[in-house]
Amino acid sequence: MYSATFIFAKKQFDDEFHRLDQTIATAAKSLPGYLGEETWENTGNGLVSNVYYWDSLDNLQALIRHPVHQQAKAAQANWLDGYKVVISEVVRTYGDSRIDHLLAPPPSGATPS
């Protein structure tokens, strides 16, 4: 499994940003290998982090090559005051069962979907 973490500082978002953001989210969800996403905001420094999970690096690359993603990347300076992308291989996940998370292991005895 792989994650792509998109960390950014916001400027002012406009209708074009929201349109592209929604189109990219819809495209990601329609691609093979998409496992889910989550968003975090650090109120201390104002940074936002979108984490997308994929079953393979090849499937993650399909989103990176998507034309709407390329369009948004080319225009990012209109809406962002800086960004960083971190691509990671997830080697394990663990924890207790008190947090329902898209990467949580299945309940004992259940088979993974």
C-alpha positions as CSV (number, residue, x, y, z in Angstrom):
1,M,0.0,0.0,0.0
2,Y,1.1,3.6,-0.7
3,S,0.1,7.0,0.5
4,A,0.5,10.3,-1.1
5,T,0.4,13.1,1.4
6,F,-0.2,16.6,0.0
7,I,0.7,19.3,2.6
8,F,-0.1,22.9,1.8
9,A,-0.6,26.4,3.1
10,K,-3.8,28.0,1.9
11,K,-4.3,31.3,0.2
12,Q,-7.8,32.3,-1.0
13,F,-9.9,29.5,-2.6
14,D,-12.2,30.5,-5.5
15,D,-14.8,28.7,-7.5
16,E,-12.2,27.3,-9.9
17,F,-10.2,25.8,-7.1
18,H,-13.3,24.1,-5.7
19,R,-14.3,22.8,-9.1
20,L,-10.8,21.4,-9.8
21,D,-10.6,19.9,-6.2
22,Q,-13.9,18.1,-6.6
23,T,-13.0,16.9,-10.1
24,I,-9.7,15.5,-8.8
25,A,-11.4,13.8,-5.9
26,T,-14.0,12.2,-8.2
27,A,-11.2,11.1,-10.6
28,A,-9.2,9.6,-7.7
29,K,-12.2,7.6,-6.4
30,S,-12.9,6.2,-9.9
31,L,-9.3,5.0,-10.5
32,P,-8.4,1.3,-9.8
33,G,-6.5,0.9,-6.5
34,Y,-7.9,3.9,-4.7
35,L,-8.4,3.0,-1.0
36,G,-9.5,6.2,0.6
37,E,-8.4,9.6,1.8
38,E,-8.4,11.8,4.9
39,T,-7.7,15.4,5.6
40,W,-5.9,17.0,8.6
41,E,-5.4,20.6,9.5
42,N,-2.8,21.9,11.9
43,T,-4.4,25.0,13.5
44,G,-1.0,25.9,15.0
45,N,0.7,26.6,11.7
46,G,-2.3,26.6,9.3
47,L,-1.1,23.8,7.1
48,V,-3.5,21.3,5.6
49,S,-2.6,17.7,4.8
50,N,-4.6,15.5,2.4
51,V,-3.6,11.8,2.6
52,Y,-4.6,9.5,-0.3
53,Y,-4.2,5.8,0.0
54,W,-3.5,3.5,-2.9
55,D,-3.0,-0.3,-3.4
56,S,0.0,0.2,-5.7
57,L,2.5,2.9,-6.8
58,D,1.3,2.4,-10.4
59,N,-2.3,3.2,-9.5
60,L,-1.1,6.3,-7.5
61,Q,0.8,7.4,-10.6
62,A,-2.4,7.3,-12.6
63,L,-3.8,10.1,-10.5
64,I,-0.6,12.1,-10.8
65,R,-0.8,11.8,-14.6
66,H,-4.5,12.6,-14.8
67,P,-5.1,15.8,-16.9
68,V,-7.2,17.6,-14.3
69,H,-4.5,16.9,-11.7
70,Q,-1.9,18.4,-14.0
71,Q,-4.1,21.4,-14.6
72,A,-4.5,22.0,-10.9
73,K,-0.7,21.5,-10.3
74,A,0.1,24.1,-13.0
75,A,-2.2,26.7,-11.3
76,Q,-1.4,25.8,-7.7
77,A,0.2,29.2,-7.0
78,N,-3.2,30.9,-7.4
79,W,-4.5,29.1,-4.3
80,L,-1.6,27.8,-2.3
81,D,1.1,29.6,-0.4
82,G,3.5,26.6,-0.7
83,Y,3.1,22.9,-0.8
84,K,5.0,19.6,-0.3
85,V,4.1,16.1,-1.5
86,V,5.3,13.0,0.4
87,I,4.9,9.6,-1.3
88,S,5.3,6.7,1.2
89,E,5.0,2.9,1.2
90,V,2.9,1.7,4.1
91,V,4.7,-1.2,5.7
92,R,2.2,-1.8,8.5
93,T,-0.7,-0.4,10.4
94,Y,-1.7,-1.3,13.9
95,G,-3.5,0.0,16.9
96,D,-6.5,-0.9,19.1
97,S,-10.0,-1.1,17.8
98,R,-11.3,2.1,19.3
99,I,-10.7,4.3,16.2
100,D,-12.6,3.5,13.0
101,H,-10.2,4.2,10.3
102,L,-10.0,3.2,6.6
103,L,-6.7,1.4,7.3
104,A,-8.0,-0.4,10.4
105,P,-7.6,-4.1,10.3
106,P,-10.8,-6.1,9.9
107,P,-12.4,-7.4,13.0
108,S,-11.0,-10.7,14.3
109,G,-12.2,-13.6,12.2
110,A,-13.3,-11.4,9.3
111,T,-11.7,-11.5,5.9
112,P,-10.2,-8.3,4.4
113,S,-12.3,-6.8,1.6
